[in-house]
């Protein structure tokens, strides 16, 4: 998977978990080219849900620490692409 493919998956997961389509602030956030994932939530439960969903969607094993180590959309997607062998 490419970083672009993973970004599309990530945005779909964000949409599902955070009801982004009905939240104007969330829409504004995710429309930025390289938004901070940490701006999505400060809940460790939400982070865990996001990480689990990205594992399911990409087949790449992740930990919550990956979310913290790669805090922007671009860095998170690049890390996933690299782990999936597409970087």
Secondary structure as UniProt FT lines:
FT   HELIX           3..18
FT   HELIX           20..22
FT   HELIX           24..30
FT   TURN            33..34
FT   HELIX           37..39
FT   HELIX           44..58
FT   HELIX           64..69
FT   HELIX           73..84
//
